[in-house]
Amino acid sequence: MTDSEIDAAIAADEDTFALTPADLQSNSPGFKFVDRGEQNWCWLFYGEEGELLARSGQTYRNMVDAVAAADQIRRSFAQAA
């Protein structure tokens, strides 16, 4: 993704993730879990260059469910590689 595409992806979900471009660019590869408050967890999945590859389409009531859903996505990316 280009920087402008990353900015647009963040802007589209600003209320959901409350992230800035700096948050994305400073992130390391893998998953980042975000607590939206009151135990509403969501996740973002980044590639090797910090690009946003996937994000949860819903929030999860607990971290265990969020991790399980993220692990399923990780496995699908690994199989596609």
VMD Tcl script that builds the backbone (N, CA, C; Angstrom):
set m [mol new atoms 243]
animate dup $m
set s [atomselect $m all]
$s set {name element resname resid chain x y z} {
  {N N MET 1 A 0.838 -1.183 0.000}
  {CA C MET 1 A 0.000 0.000 0.000}
  {C C MET 1 A 0.883 1.247 0.000}
  {N N THR 2 A 0.423 2.255 -0.700}
  {CA C THR 2 A 1.143 3.522 -0.669}
  {C C THR 2 A 0.772 4.283 0.601}
  {N N ASP 3 A 1.532 5.333 0.899}
  {CA C ASP 3 A 1.226 6.134 2.082}
  {C C ASP 3 A -0.177 6.714 2.012}
  {N N SER 4 A -0.583 7.169 0.822}
  {CA C SER 4 A -1.923 7.758 0.693}
  {C C SER 4 A -3.008 6.697 0.882}
  {N N GLU 5 A -2.761 5.471 0.428}
  {CA C GLU 5 A -3.728 4.388 0.648}
  {C C GLU 5 A -3.836 4.051 2.132}
  {N N ILE 6 A -2.695 4.075 2.828}
  {CA C ILE 6 A -2.707 3.829 4.270}
  {C C ILE 6 A -3.498 4.924 4.974}
  {N N ASP 7 A -3.232 6.167 4.604}
  {CA C ASP 7 A -3.959 7.283 5.205}
  {C C ASP 7 A -5.461 7.138 4.983}
  {N N ALA 8 A -5.853 6.742 3.768}
  {CA C ALA 8 A -7.274 6.578 3.452}
  {C C ALA 8 A -7.890 5.438 4.254}
  {N N ALA 9 A -7.138 4.342 4.429}
  {CA C ALA 9 A -7.643 3.208 5.200}
  {C C ALA 9 A -7.881 3.610 6.648}
  {N N ILE 10 A -6.988 4.413 7.185}
  {CA C ILE 10 A -7.153 4.874 8.563}
  {C C ILE 10 A -8.351 5.811 8.656}
  {N N ALA 11 A -8.441 6.741 7.735}
  {CA C ALA 11 A -9.536 7.717 7.765}
  {C C ALA 11 A -10.890 7.020 7.658}
  {N N ALA 12 A -10.961 5.965 6.863}
  {CA C ALA 12 A -12.227 5.249 6.677}
  {C C ALA 12 A -12.698 4.601 7.967}
  {N N ASP 13 A -11.772 4.213 8.826}
  {CA C ASP 13 A -12.133 3.547 10.072}
  {C C ASP 13 A -11.689 4.355 11.278}
  {N N GLU 14 A -11.666 5.645 11.149}
  {CA C GLU 14 A -11.152 6.490 12.225}
  {C C GLU 14 A -11.891 6.243 13.541}
  {N N ASP 15 A -13.217 6.124 13.476}
  {CA C ASP 15 A -13.988 5.907 14.699}
  {C C ASP 15 A -13.721 4.532 15.295}
  {N N THR 16 A -13.452 3.573 14.440}
  {CA C THR 16 A -13.230 2.205 14.918}
  {C C THR 16 A -11.858 2.047 15.552}
  {N N PHE 17 A -10.826 2.531 14.878}
  {CA C PHE 17 A -9.473 2.238 15.321}
  {C C PHE 17 A -8.739 3.420 15.942}
  {N N ALA 18 A -9.174 4.629 15.665}
  {CA C ALA 18 A -8.541 5.825 16.218}
  {C C ALA 18 A -7.026 5.779 16.068}
  {N N LEU 19 A -6.561 5.441 14.870}
  {CA C LEU 19 A -5.131 5.378 14.595}
  {C C LEU 19 A -4.722 6.521 13.679}
  {N N THR 20 A -3.461 6.883 13.743}
  {CA C THR 20 A -2.904 7.901 12.858}
  {C C THR 20 A -1.911 7.217 11.920}
  {N N PRO 21 A -1.523 7.877 10.833}
  {CA C PRO 21 A -0.501 7.279 9.955}
  {C C PRO 21 A 0.769 6.901 10.712}
  {N N ALA 22 A 1.137 7.679 11.715}
  {CA C ALA 22 A 2.343 7.365 12.497}
  {C C ALA 22 A 2.182 6.029 13.224}
  {N N ASP 23 A 0.968 5.713 13.677}
  {CA C ASP 23 A 0.732 4.434 14.342}
  {C C ASP 23 A 1.021 3.284 13.392}
  {N N LEU 24 A 0.599 3.415 12.157}
  {CA C LEU 24 A 0.831 2.351 11.181}
  {C C LEU 24 A 2.307 2.230 10.845}
  {N N GLN 25 A 2.937 3.358 10.580}
  {CA C GLN 25 A 4.317 3.327 10.123}
  {C C GLN 25 A 5.273 2.837 11.209}
  {N N SER 26 A 4.906 3.021 12.461}
  {CA C SER 26 A 5.800 2.593 13.541}
  {C C SER 26 A 5.521 1.150 13.952}
  {N N ASN 27 A 4.509 0.547 13.362}
  {CA C ASN 27 A 4.135 -0.803 13.779}
  {C C ASN 27 A 5.045 -1.843 13.140}
  {N N SER 28 A 5.329 -2.886 13.885}
  {CA C SER 28 A 6.130 -3.980 13.358}
  {C C SER 28 A 5.212 -5.004 12.701}
  {N N PRO 29 A 5.764 -5.917 11.902}
  {CA C PRO 29 A 4.937 -6.929 11.251}
  {C C PRO 29 A 4.146 -7.749 12.266}
  {N N GLY 30 A 2.982 -8.192 11.845}
  {CA C GLY 30 A 2.155 -9.033 12.703}
  {C C GLY 30 A 0.895 -8.324 13.149}
  {N N PHE 31 A 0.324 -8.792 14.234}
  {CA C PHE 31 A -0.944 -8.274 14.710}
  {C C PHE 31 A -0.776 -7.217 15.776}
  {N N LYS 32 A -1.663 -6.243 15.722}
  {CA C LYS 32 A -1.764 -5.257 16.784}
  {C C LYS 32 A -3.207 -5.319 17.278}
  {N N PHE 33 A -3.384 -5.496 18.572}
  {CA C PHE 33 A -4.717 -5.565 19.146}
  {C C PHE 33 A -5.059 -4.219 19.762}
  {N N VAL 34 A -6.278 -3.776 19.525}
  {CA C VAL 34 A -6.721 -2.468 19.968}
  {C C VAL 34 A -7.942 -2.646 20.867}
  {N N ASP 35 A -7.864 -2.114 22.076}
  {CA C ASP 35 A -9.015 -2.134 22.974}
  {C C ASP 35 A -9.783 -0.838 22.767}
  {N N ARG 36 A -10.990 -0.967 22.235}
  {CA C ARG 36 A -11.808 0.213 21.956}
  {C C ARG 36 A -12.535 0.690 23.208}
  {N N GLY 37 A -12.272 0.083 24.321}
  {CA C GLY 37 A -12.939 0.452 25.565}
  {C C GLY 37 A -14.016 -0.563 25.904}
  {N N GLU 38 A -14.228 -0.762 27.169}
  {CA C GLU 38 A -15.222 -1.717 27.653}
  {C C GLU 38 A -15.016 -3.100 27.043}
  {N N GLN 39 A -13.754 -3.484 26.899}
  {CA C GLN 39 A -13.387 -4.809 26.387}
  {C C GLN 39 A -13.933 -5.104 24.992}
  {N N ASN 40 A -13.922 -4.101 24.132}
  {CA C ASN 40 A -14.262 -4.316 22.727}
  {C C ASN 40 A -12.960 -4.363 21.941}
  {N N TRP 41 A -12.443 -5.569 21.727}
  {CA C TRP 41 A -11.148 -5.738 21.079}
  {C C TRP 41 A -11.314 -5.879 19.568}
  {N N CYS 42 A -10.395 -5.282 18.842}
  {CA C CYS 42 A -10.299 -5.512 17.408}
  {C C CYS 42 A -8.815 -5.700 17.083}
  {N N TRP 43 A -8.515 -6.105 15.854}
  {CA C TRP 43 A -7.119 -6.317 15.503}
  {C C TRP 43 A -6.811 -5.773 14.119}
  {N N LEU 44 A -5.536 -5.478 13.916}
  {CA C LEU 44 A -4.978 -5.048 12.635}
  {C C LEU 44 A -3.801 -5.963 12.349}
  {N N PHE 45 A -3.605 -6.314 11.084}
  {CA C PHE 45 A -2.517 -7.209 10.701}
  {C C PHE 45 A -1.631 -6.499 9.687}
  {N N TYR 46 A -0.342 -6.388 10.003}
  {CA C TYR 46 A 0.615 -5.649 9.189}
  {C C TYR 46 A 1.603 -6.573 8.508}
  {N N GLY 47 A 2.031 -6.181 7.320}
  {CA C GLY 47 A 3.038 -6.928 6.590}
  {C C GLY 47 A 4.447 -6.510 6.973}
  {N N GLU 48 A 5.407 -7.067 6.262}
  {CA C GLU 48 A 6.824 -6.843 6.573}
  {C C GLU 48 A 7.239 -5.376 6.507}
  {N N GLU 49 A 6.579 -4.586 5.657}
  {CA C GLU 49 A 6.953 -3.191 5.509}
  {C C GLU 49 A 6.001 -2.263 6.261}
  {N N GLY 50 A 5.244 -2.828 7.190}
  {CA C GLY 50 A 4.318 -2.027 7.977}
  {C C GLY 50 A 3.004 -1.735 7.282}
  {N N GLU 51 A 2.760 -2.393 6.134}
  {CA C GLU 51 A 1.525 -2.144 5.416}
  {C C GLU 51 A 0.357 -2.899 6.063}
  {N N LEU 52 A -0.788 -2.272 6.069}
  {CA C LEU 52 A -1.977 -2.886 6.651}
  {C C LEU 52 A -2.509 -3.928 5.681}
  {N N LEU 53 A -2.500 -5.193 6.092}
  {CA C LEU 53 A -2.944 -6.280 5.227}
  {C C LEU 53 A -4.382 -6.697 5.501}
  {N N ALA 54 A -4.795 -6.618 6.743}
  {CA C ALA 54 A -6.155 -7.021 7.102}
  {C C ALA 54 A -6.526 -6.391 8.426}
  {N N ARG 55 A -7.816 -6.310 8.657}
  {CA C ARG 55 A -8.297 -5.809 9.939}
  {C C ARG 55 A -9.604 -6.496 10.268}
  {N N SER 56 A -9.898 -6.569 11.541}
  {CA C SER 56 A -11.127 -7.245 11.936}
  {C C SER 56 A -12.327 -6.432 11.485}
  {N N GLY 57 A -13.344 -7.134 11.028}
  {CA C GLY 57 A -14.567 -6.477 10.608}
  {C C GLY 57 A -15.547 -6.312 11.756}
  {N N GLN 58 A -15.158 -6.767 12.915}
  {CA C GLN 58 A -16.012 -6.670 14.092}
  {C C GLN 58 A -15.134 -6.530 15.313}
  {N N THR 59 A -15.754 -6.270 16.439}
  {CA C THR 59 A -15.016 -6.256 17.697}
  {C C THR 59 A -15.369 -7.520 18.470}
  {N N TYR 60 A -14.514 -7.842 19.404}
  {CA C TYR 60 A -14.678 -9.061 20.191}
  {C C TYR 60 A -14.773 -8.690 21.664}
  {N N ARG 61 A -15.615 -9.407 22.388}
  {CA C ARG 61 A -15.849 -9.080 23.790}
  {C C ARG 61 A -14.667 -9.438 24.681}
  {N N ASN 62 A -13.795 -10.305 24.230}
  {CA C ASN 62 A -12.617 -10.610 25.043}
  {C C ASN 62 A -11.420 -10.882 24.155}
  {N N MET 63 A -10.258 -10.754 24.739}
  {CA C MET 63 A -9.009 -10.894 24.004}
  {C C MET 63 A -8.845 -12.302 23.442}
  {N N VAL 64 A -9.308 -13.320 24.156}
  {CA C VAL 64 A -9.166 -14.698 23.686}
  {C C VAL 64 A -9.860 -14.879 22.339}
  {N N ASP 65 A -11.073 -14.363 22.199}
  {CA C ASP 65 A -11.795 -14.461 20.927}
  {C C ASP 65 A -11.091 -13.672 19.828}
  {N N ALA 66 A -10.577 -12.505 20.179}
  {CA C ALA 66 A -9.868 -11.687 19.189}
  {C C ALA 66 A -8.612 -12.400 18.698}
  {N N VAL 67 A -7.870 -13.015 19.612}
  {CA C VAL 67 A -6.652 -13.734 19.237}
  {C C VAL 67 A -6.992 -14.939 18.363}
  {N N ALA 68 A -8.051 -15.659 18.713}
  {CA C ALA 68 A -8.448 -16.823 17.919}
  {C C ALA 68 A -8.821 -16.413 16.498}
  {N N ALA 69 A -9.558 -15.340 16.354}
  {CA C ALA 69 A -9.946 -14.864 15.024}
  {C C ALA 69 A -8.718 -14.388 14.247}
  {N N ALA 70 A -7.808 -13.693 14.924}
  {CA C ALA 70 A -6.595 -13.219 14.271}
  {C C ALA 70 A -5.717 -14.381 13.834}
  {N N ASP 71 A -5.644 -15.424 14.649}
  {CA C ASP 71 A -4.827 -16.586 14.300}
  {C C ASP 71 A -5.353 -17.260 13.041}
  {N N GLN 72 A -6.651 -17.291 12.875}
  {CA C GLN 72 A -7.244 -17.869 11.673}
  {C C GLN 72 A -6.820 -17.066 10.435}
  {N N ILE 73 A -6.799 -15.741 10.551}
  {CA C ILE 73 A -6.351 -14.892 9.440}
  {C C ILE 73 A -4.866 -15.116 9.174}
  {N N ARG 74 A -4.065 -15.197 10.228}
  {CA C ARG 74 A -2.624 -15.420 10.061}
  {C C ARG 74 A -2.369 -16.705 9.289}
  {N N ARG 75 A -3.097 -17.759 9.645}
  {CA C ARG 75 A -2.924 -19.037 8.947}
  {C C ARG 75 A -3.316 -18.930 7.478}
  {N N SER 76 A -4.357 -18.176 7.179}
  {CA C SER 76 A -4.766 -18.041 5.784}
  {C C SER 76 A -3.715 -17.278 4.976}
  {N N PHE 77 A -3.071 -16.280 5.583}
  {CA C PHE 77 A -1.992 -15.564 4.899}
  {C C PHE 77 A -0.788 -16.484 4.696}
  {N N ALA 78 A -0.486 -17.310 5.687}
  {CA C ALA 78 A 0.649 -18.226 5.593}
  {C C ALA 78 A 0.422 -19.247 4.479}
  {N N GLN 79 A -0.798 -19.738 4.345}
  {CA C GLN 79 A -1.106 -20.714 3.296}
  {C C GLN 79 A -1.024 -20.078 1.913}
  {N N ALA 80 A -1.394 -18.803 1.826}
  {CA C ALA 80 A -1.383 -18.111 0.530}
  {C C ALA 80 A 0.040 -17.782 0.079}
  {N N ALA 81 A 0.954 -17.693 1.029}
  {CA C ALA 81 A 2.342 -17.302 0.701}
  {C C ALA 81 A 3.105 -18.425 0.024}
}
mol reanalyze $m
mol bondsrecalc $m
mol representation Tube
mol addrep $m
